[in-house]
Amino acid sequence: MYKKFLGLSKVVRVVLLIIPFVNWVTEIIIRWDRALNTKNIVDVVMAIVFTFGGAILGFVDLIYHIFTDKLLLVD
């Protein structure tokens, strides 16, 4: 799912991350997909944190994505 997200144009990715509820759903889908596929403890912790962290972490992730074209702690 993360590769599909990165396959979108940067404008679409930023729009998905700038709308509050859409941002939260996008983050949950990408992070849980990543956590379940890699079974890495960092990915699982980040998925849990972003599930309950919501808008503030989503905004931080948006700023990070604008400058780096990656999501926070997803490689």
C-alpha positions, 0 to 999 in steps of 0.5 A: 500500500505504501508503494501505491501511495508513493506512486501517486503524484505529490499533489494528491499525496499532500491533499490526502495528508492535509484533510484531517479525517482522510489523513488519519484513515490514510495513515492507519491503512498505510501504517498497519499494512506496513506493520503486518507485512514487515512484522517489525517492532518499530512499524507496529509501534508506529501503527499503534501510535498513529492509530491513537495519535490522530491529527497532531502526528498526521500534521507532523507527518504531512510536514515531513512528507512535503520535505522528504517525500517519505512518511515518518519512520517508514522505509 
